[in-house]
């Protein structure tokens, strides 16, 4: 299926968690002078208009970034994430939301590089257009591939600088995406064991989602950090996303403390009912 469009969901609570972690990983990578790559296996369109028909149809950003936009009491890691979103909204009004590619672009330095995969042909075209619109520096640092990131990732590993962040965040529309996440990660670690990998997944009432959350922390021989954020009780009809998780392999030492300070605050601010909850586990 090629029907998924992230514009319907841009800026929701799952994006808040994913992109908060992404910003922390990028900031850590930039502490060393050595260049690094960012590889996004499911890049989407790159940036989204929150006043578009698609975004307004569901209005998911209202209970995500919308709840944080005017807060002045955010923990440092949340504040860093908000700075990345505010950079796309110079007039101070929340109109645009940067996806992972544009958050990454904002953190790249002269010799860093961005590699983006997007299988959906229309989304890939929009992504390429958005990168061109971002200017010559963005184009010089970025390559957009209209390809399946699951299968094409292996051709880029290991990257030339031997430092990279790989973001794996498929839409999970197809059940096999859950299994492909695990096999892709195992293959990638075999090719590039020292890379940093961030795997996002939804919390849903379906077997595949629960199984992935169970299996990822049981991968042998890897250091990992596993953050989960639930904003409501699972619905009685079994449908809908009630939270999300992000599993980071080879996390920087700074990430755990940043999330310990951020997740309780996010669970409170983003809570839609009394079922809001957070957790943070690590190994290695």
N, C-alpha and C positions, 0 to 999 in steps of 0.2 A: 504494500500500500504506500502511496505517496501523497496522502491527503493532509498530513500534519503541517500546520503553520503556527510557528511560535508566537506570532503577533497576537493571537487570541489570549495568550498566557503571560505575555511580557510584563515583568515587574511584580509578579505574584510572590507569595511567601516562599515558594521553592526557589525562585530567582534570587531572593534576598539571601537565603542561606548559601546557595551555590556561589554567588558573586562576591559575597563577603569573604568566603574562603579563598576564592580566586585572587582577590586583591591582596590578601595576606601572603599568599604564595608568590605572587609577582614582586611584592615589596621585598621579600626575603631574597629572591633570586638576584635582584638588583643591588644587593649589598656588596657583592663581589664584582670586580672589574671584568672578569671573564664573561664573554657574551653567552647568551642562552637563546634557545628556541622555545616558542609556544606552539603546540600542535593541538588543534581542536577538531575532533572527529565528526562532530555534528554541529556545524557553526551557525546554521540558520541564516537570517538576513543581515545580522550584524548590529543593526540599530533599528528602533521601532518608534513609531509615532503613537503616543498614548491618547491622542484625540482622533485617531483613525476609526473608521467604522468597525474594523475587526477588534481593536482593543476595547472599544466601548461596548461591543456586543455582550461581553461577559464582565467587563470591568474588574478583572481579577487584580489589577494593580492597585485598586482602591484599598484592599485589605492586605497589600504587600508594601511596596515602596511608599504608597500613599499614606500609610500610618506612620511612617518614619520621617517623612519629608520635612516637617516643621519641628521635629523634636530637637531639643538643645541639650538633652541629658544622655546622649548615646555613649556607650563605652567606646574606647579608642578604635577598635577594629571596625565597629559599625560606623563610626565617624569617617574612617578612611574609605569605606564603601560608599557612604553618602557623598563624599567629595568626588568620587569617580562619576556618580550619576549627575551631580550638580555641574560638573565640567561640561556636560552635554546640554545644560539648560542655563545659559549665561544670564538670562533675564530673571532668574529666580523662580520661574513658574515651571511646574512639572509637566512637560509636554513630550519629552523624548526619553527613551530608556535605552541605554547601551547594552547590547548583548555581550557575551564573552569575547568575541573578536575585538570589539571597540574598547572594552575594558583593558584587554591585553595591549592593544595599540597604544593606549594612553600611558602605559608603563614601559614600553620598549625604548631602548637607548640606541645609539648610532649603529652598533654592530649586532643588535639582537634581531631575531627574525620571527615571523608569524606564518604558519602554514595552516590553511583552513580547508576542511572537507565539508561538502554539502551535497547530498545525493538528490534532493528535490530540485528538478531543473529550474523551476521558476525562482525558488529561493536562492539557488546558486547565482542566477543572473542578477538578482537584486543585491546579493552580497558583493559581487564583483563591481557593480555600479557604485555601491556605497563606499567601497574601498577607493575607487577612482575619485569619488567626490571628496574624500578625505585629504587628497593632495599627493604630491610627488613623493614625499617621505614615506607615507603610508604605502603607496604602491611599490616603492623600492624594497620595503621590508617584508612585503606580504605576497604570498602566492595562494590563489583560490583554486581548488580542484573540484570540479563537478563530478564527484566520485563517492563511493561508499567508504566512509572512514574506517569501518571495521576491517575491511580487506586491504585497503590501500595504506594503512598506517605502517605496516611492516616495511614498506619501501623506504621510509624515512628514518628508520631506527638501525643503528644509533645515529643521531644527528652529528654533524661535523664538530661542533664545539664540545660535545660530550656533556652538555648541561641542557636540560629541557624539562618543561612541564607539559604533560599530555593530559588534556581534558577529554573524558569520555562521557558524554551525556546524551545518549540517543533519546528519541521521543517515547520509546517503549510502546508504540502502537501495535507492533507485532510481538506476539508472545516469544518468538525466537530471539528477540533483542536481549532478553535477560540472559539466556545461555551464551549469546555472542559476546556479551560484556566480559564474562568470565574467561572464555577462550581467548579473546583479544588481549586481555590483561596478561594472561599466562604467557602467550606468545611474545608480547612486548617485553616482559621482564626477562625472557630468555635472550632477547636481542640486546636489551639495554637495561640491565638490572639496577643501575644507579640513578635512573630517571625518577622524577617525581610524577606520580599519576594520581589524578583526582577523578573519581567515579561518582557521578550523581545518579540517584534513583528515586522514584516516587514511592511514597507510602500509600499503598492501595490494599483493598480487601481482595486480593487475588493471590493464588498460590505462588505464582512466579515471582512476584515482588517480595513476598515474605521469604522465599527460598534464597533469593539473591542476597538479601540482608543477612541471612543466616550463614551463607557460604563464604562471603567475602572475608569476614574476619578469621575464617578457618584456613586460609591459604597458608601453607607452610613456608617458613624461612623468610618472611618479609616483615619489615617494620610498618606499622599502620596506625592511623588515627581515624576513628569512626564517629561522626557527629550526626545526630538526628534531631529534627525539630518537628513536632506535631502541633498543629494550631487548633484542632478540634477533635471531638470524638468521631470515630468512624461512623458513617451514616447508616441508618437502620436498613436502607435498601441495598447496601453493599456497593454503591457507586460513589465515584468522586475521590479526589486525592485529599487526604486529611493531614498530610505532612510529607516530608522528604528527608533523605539522608545523603551524606557525602562521605565517601571512603577514600582516604588519602594514603597512598603507599609512598614510603620514604618522605614523611612529612618533615618540615623544618622544626627545630626544637622550640621555636617561638610560637608555633601554631596552637599548641594545647592551651597555654595560658591565655592567649587571645580569645579562644572559644569558651574557655571557662568563665571569662568575664562577660562574654557577649550572649551566650545562649540563654541564660536565665532571663536576661532583660528582653530578648527577642520573644521568648515564650510568653512573657507577660504582655508585651505591647501588641503582638500579633494574634493573641488568643481570640478565637471566635466563640468559644464556650469553655466550660470547666474542664474539658479534656485536653487542653494544651499541655505539652510535656516536652522535655528535652533530655538528651543523654549524650555522654561523651566517653568513649572507651579508647584504649590504646594498647599496643603490644610492641615489644622490641625496644 
